[in-house]
C-alpha cells in the first residue's frame, strides 16, 4: 500500500529519499549539543577570570580537549543542517541554491578542521 499521491508521482514531486536521514541527523546533533553546551557554559563560567596559562592548561587536559572538539564539530554540523533547510526552502534559483549549499558545507568543514587542529595543537603542545 502506497501513501504517495499519484499526482505527485506523475509530476515528479515524490519523496527525495533523504528527508528522514536529515531529520534524524538534526535531532541527534541537537540532543548531543544539549549536554555539550551546558558543559561549555560551565567551563566558560569557571574560566572567566583565568589567565592565559590557566586556560591553556585546562585545554591541555585530553578530556576537556576532546569535549571541546566534539562540541565545535557537532555545533557546526547542526548549523549546516539547519542552514541547508533554510536555503532549500527559500532560495528558488537553482544555481544560487547549489552555490549556497556548497558554500555552507565547505565553511562548516573548514571550521571543523581549523577548530580540531587548533585544539589538538594546544593539547599536544604544538
C-alpha positions as CSV (number, residue, x, y, z in Angstrom):
1,X,0.0,0.0,0.0
2,X,1.5,3.3,-1.1
3,X,0.8,6.6,0.7
4,X,2.1,8.8,-2.1
5,X,-0.4,10.9,-4.1
6,X,-0.4,9.6,-7.7
7,X,-0.4,13.2,-8.9
8,X,2.8,13.9,-7.0
9,X,4.4,10.9,-8.6
10,X,3.3,12.0,-12.1
11,X,4.7,15.5,-11.5
12,X,8.0,14.2,-10.0
13,X,7.2,15.6,-6.5
14,X,7.5,12.3,-4.7
15,X,9.9,11.5,-1.9
16,X,13.5,12.6,-2.4
17,X,14.5,9.7,-0.2
18,X,16.8,11.8,2.1
19,X,14.4,13.7,4.4
20,X,14.3,11.1,7.1
21,X,18.1,10.9,7.4
22,X,18.3,14.7,7.5
23,X,15.6,14.9,10.2
24,X,17.3,12.3,12.3
25,X,20.7,14.0,11.9
26,X,19.3,17.3,13.2
27,X,17.6,15.6,16.2
28,X,20.7,13.6,17.1
29,X,23.0,16.6,16.9
30,X,20.6,18.7,18.9
31,X,20.4,16.0,21.7
32,X,24.2,15.8,21.7
33,X,24.5,19.6,21.8
34,X,22.4,19.9,25.0
35,X,24.9,18.5,27.5
36,X,27.9,19.6,25.5
37,X,26.6,23.2,25.5
38,X,25.9,23.1,29.2
39,X,29.5,21.8,29.7
40,X,30.9,24.7,27.6
41,X,28.8,27.3,29.5
42,X,30.1,25.8,32.8
43,X,33.7,25.8,31.5
44,X,33.5,29.4,30.3
45,X,32.0,30.5,33.7
46,X,34.7,28.6,35.6
47,X,37.5,30.1,33.4
48,X,36.1,33.6,33.5
49,X,38.9,35.2,35.4
50,X,41.6,32.7,34.4
51,X,44.9,33.7,33.0
52,X,46.1,32.6,29.5
53,X,48.3,29.9,31.1
54,X,45.4,28.5,33.1
55,X,43.2,28.3,30.0
56,X,46.0,26.6,28.1
57,X,46.4,24.1,31.0
58,X,42.7,23.5,31.0
59,X,42.6,22.9,27.3
60,X,45.7,20.6,27.5
61,X,43.6,18.1,29.5
62,X,42.7,15.4,27.0
63,X,39.1,15.2,28.4
64,X,38.5,18.9,28.0
65,X,40.1,19.0,24.6
66,X,38.0,16.0,23.3
67,X,34.8,17.6,24.6
68,X,35.7,20.9,23.1
69,X,36.3,19.3,19.7
70,X,33.1,17.3,20.0
71,X,31.1,20.5,20.8
72,X,32.6,22.5,17.9
73,X,32.2,19.8,15.3
74,X,28.7,18.9,16.4
75,X,27.6,22.5,16.5
76,X,29.0,23.2,13.1
77,X,27.3,20.1,11.6
78,X,24.0,21.0,13.3
79,X,24.2,24.6,12.0
80,X,25.0,23.3,8.5
81,X,21.9,21.0,8.6
82,X,19.7,23.9,9.7
83,X,21.0,26.3,7.1
84,X,20.5,23.7,4.4
85,X,16.8,23.5,5.2
86,X,16.5,27.3,5.1
87,X,18.4,27.5,1.8
88,X,16.3,24.7,0.2
89,X,13.1,26.3,1.4
90,X,13.7,29.9,0.5
91,X,16.2,30.0,-2.4
92,X,14.4,29.2,-5.6
93,X,17.1,29.9,-8.2
94,X,18.9,26.6,-8.8
95,X,22.5,28.0,-9.2
96,X,22.2,30.2,-6.2
97,X,20.8,27.3,-4.1
98,X,23.6,24.9,-5.1
99,X,26.3,27.6,-4.6
100,X,25.0,28.4,-1.1
101,X,24.6,24.8,-0.2
102,X,28.2,24.0,-1.3
103,X,29.5,27.2,0.5
104,X,27.8,26.4,3.8
105,X,29.1,22.8,3.7
106,X,32.6,23.9,2.9
107,X,32.6,26.6,5.6
108,X,31.3,24.1,8.2
109,X,34.0,21.6,7.2
110,X,36.7,24.3,7.2
111,X,35.6,25.5,10.6
112,X,35.6,21.9,12.0
113,X,39.1,21.3,10.6
114,X,40.5,24.6,11.9
115,X,39.0,24.1,15.4
116,X,40.2,20.5,15.6
117,X,43.7,21.3,14.6
118,X,43.8,24.3,17.0
119,X,42.6,22.3,20.0
120,X,44.9,19.4,19.2
121,X,47.9,21.7,18.8
122,X,47.2,23.0,22.4
123,X,46.6,19.5,23.8
124,X,49.8,18.2,22.3
125,X,51.8,21.3,23.0
126,X,52.4,22.2,19.3
